[in-house]
């Protein structure tokens, strides 16, 4: 007897070129997030500039940083621009800690330059 996995329930909302994430961005949510963004990226009329909005993300762990890097790489491979908006402070802090903040770069989230 084989077990059938329950169908995925998407929690994020896509509005044109913007995907608004909802809920957690952690290790346990990764399969859902990858499925959601895979569906988003497979649109036939995908815009040149894609936006992922984190305004409704409630929980983040270090796997969220890896996911942002994956999305950045995937967008680059597709020849698309990718913006992250409303990046949670703790996610930005993790990116700084892992020294990948420049790879995640979100112009609307940047702060004043650090003194040298």
Buried (B, 14 or more C-beta within 10 A) or exposed (E): EEEEEEEEEBBBEBEEBBBBBBBBBBEEBBEBBBEBBEBBBEEEEBEEEBBBBBEEBEEBBBBBBBBBBBBBEBBEEEEBEBBBBBBBEEBBEBBEEBEBBEEBBBEEBEEEEEEE
